[in-house]
Amino acid sequence: MMKRIYIYLFGVVLLAFVSSCSSTKSMKKSVSIGNLSETEYMIEVLNRAPAWDALTAKMSMAVDLNGKGATKISGTIRMKRDEVIQLSLTAPFIGIEVARAEISPDGILVMDRLNKRYVQVSFAELKGLAKADLDFHSLQALFLNEIFLPGKTTLSARDISAFTVHPENEHAVLEVKNGKKFAYRFRTTADEGLLKESHIGLAGTSYGLRWKYDKFRPLEKKQFPSHMFVSFEGGKKPVTATFDFSRLSTGSDWETHTDVPKKYDKVELQDLLKQLIKK
């Protein structure tokens, strides 16, 4: 069971990174959303984004990497903007940490506490594997329920011209202009400007990453989704992950960096990928 959890945790993180890369298709001319122009609506969306420096929550995660049923895991998620995303998994009933994934601008660290082993991968290695310009800030935005531009750490009013906006029923869809390999699409609620779905697609193929947000709850006078559904599209087998959050907080009083104990054995990335492929 622990082996599956360890492999699944790394698989979800890796798939999210492999899917979150460069820029997208160009679209049409300016439109209006309700009483707002395209520019005014974009400004409203940016103003309503949470933009917290830190976020923590209890987490319930269900991961399915092969379509044969989800593995359910509980734990904690902690994020500090531009520094780290930590996913800590705990054993049922006893609450002891059994695995941890730590994602930083430098790369990914996944530790198996029970079997005293770990995988550590730099972004240079990930870029070579995915043949794409992988970006920590894209994944950070996905977890923080924010729109983003590849290669940009933050968005401001000056970045509005990089998007097109068009109405779609009760939603407004934002798309990044001038892409080559990847298409970025963000679906927002036209009445509130809440981000309900982010989609990253590989142009000309069925491959993509779809990240849906639901069950928004008040947090520090803004709204944050307590439910996220992630699906990787285009593969032979369905790959999905569901996150449910509770006890949401913007507290930042926790350790950012994880040190790997000397007695832990390093597992090479290629060996772990072979195990993923067998699933």
Buried (B, 14 or more C-beta within 10 A) or exposed (E): EBEBBBBBBBBBBBBBBBBBBBBBBEBEEEEBBEEBBBBBBBBBBBEBBBEBEBBBBBBBBBBBBBEEEBBEBBBBBBBBBEBBBBBBBBBEEEEEBBBBBBBBEEBBBBBBBBBEBBBBBEBEBBBEBBEBBBBBBBBBBBBBBBBBBBEBBBBEEEBBEBBBBBBEEEBBBBBBBEBEBBBBBBBBBBEEBBBBBBBBBBBEEEBBBBBBBEEBEEBEEBBBBBBBBBBBBEEEEEBBBBBBBEEBBBEBEEEEEBEBEEEBEEBEBEEBBEBBEEE
